[in-house]
Amino acid sequence: MSSSDIRVRIAPSPSGYLHVGTARTAIFNWLYARRFGGKFIVRIEDTDENRSDASLVKPILDALKWLGVDWDEGPYYQSERLENYKPYIAKLLDNGYAYRCFCTPEELEKERERAMAEKRAPKYNRKCLHRSGEEIAELLNKKTPFAIRLKIPEGVTSYDDIVIGTITRENCEIEDLVISRGDGSPVYNMAVVVDDYEMGITHVIRGNDHISNTFKQIHIYRALGITPPKFGHVPLILRPDKKKVSKRLGDKDVTEYGNEGILPEALFNFLCLLGWSPKDDREYLRREELIKIFVLENVNPANPIFNEEKLLALNKHYIKETPDYQLAEMVAPLYVAAGFTTKYWLETRWEYLLKIVSLLKERSRRLTDFISLGEYFFHSEFKYDAEAVKKEFTPESLKLLKSLCEEFENIDAFVKANLETALNQLAEELGIKKGLIIHPTRLAVSGITVGPGLYDLLETLGKNEVIKRLRRAIDYIQKAGG
Ligand code: GLU
């Protein structure tokens, strides 16, 4: 097989949104395909009607697209392939590797309870394997419903996992698994084998929670006389409390990260580093670079922990690296949605938006920080931070703000160098530290205590706005009895 014949897939079940675990598996598969010039396929595993929700398919596909994980084939839908599975199931019945099981759910449940009471692992007792031909014919004649089970041979089974190495299991640990339900529909393990075979999948890369399925699937492949693909089981992502990341525990789906201001390239980079590393100290790796250096064999089988702080640090880096004009495109709709401004206003003041973006990008860890840190760029009726007011809006600072306001009124070229000189001179004349003027001034013009360099901020707001805001603060302090 040449490397360009590599075919891998992601096979989400639409029983939930695209979870970070599945997204990371998709990324590993995608990188593997892209690295070797192979194909990446999307297959929707929706045969379990009770657990599948068709309305979740689009959000899953949209989330993959948002992450930049594009596919070469598909999406294929298992539910549209039900006819494809039948000949394989029939073949297994014909060649004696499978048998009909007429046991009722009640009988099976009783058997299970007995095993539990006797402290044995529940396992099908093979009652139907030993039925005579006549017995079977009679049951079929009476139209007794039946499932079909695969007969697991004796012995041990091993396979070489790309990530974990050789894994061996005693066959007796596996019961004769149902491959087809009473209504003739295939169960997950059967459908996956047929799909992976018919779709020419060469490498199955998926979460390590599927290892026990892999053994079952290997038995199905063997019974069908088909060579199984290669398997690589990647570690599961754990929460900081060591529990498996799951929707049930309130963990987020991929699009939620987008809504919270995470850039797709940051999440992509972060997820890649969960369980894999380039074996040097590089952390910021864009997808083009990852395609060149990602090695599936180097995935660490130990389950990694999802550290949101690290994701934010990566995101901050990517925000800083994003050109201002691109950030402006991303942030503009957020400002409109937050009600700070309108699309039209921004379109006519694009230079101003670029300036805001360039000032805030240094300290933003999420795109949404541009909202929490930037409201004052759009209107002057903001509230002052209450804690900061106590500290910065004192009778002393009232005098300082008044003096500074007078100084600023006399400046014609309202550029940062001139503003800095004016403020420095004032501090010098009064024989005080600059900070005593800087902090109340920042609070007066922005309402908060953090933000870009003060002089940049003042220049961007412009003379009229700065004077207006200084006067507003002076008024405020006076009214408060300062
Ligand atoms: N549909 C399975 C899941 O969502 C994936 C199975 C596989 O990759 O073989 O977990």
Residues whose N, C-alpha, C, O or C-beta is under 5 A from the ligand:
A	BS01	LIG	A11 P12 S13 E45 V192 R206
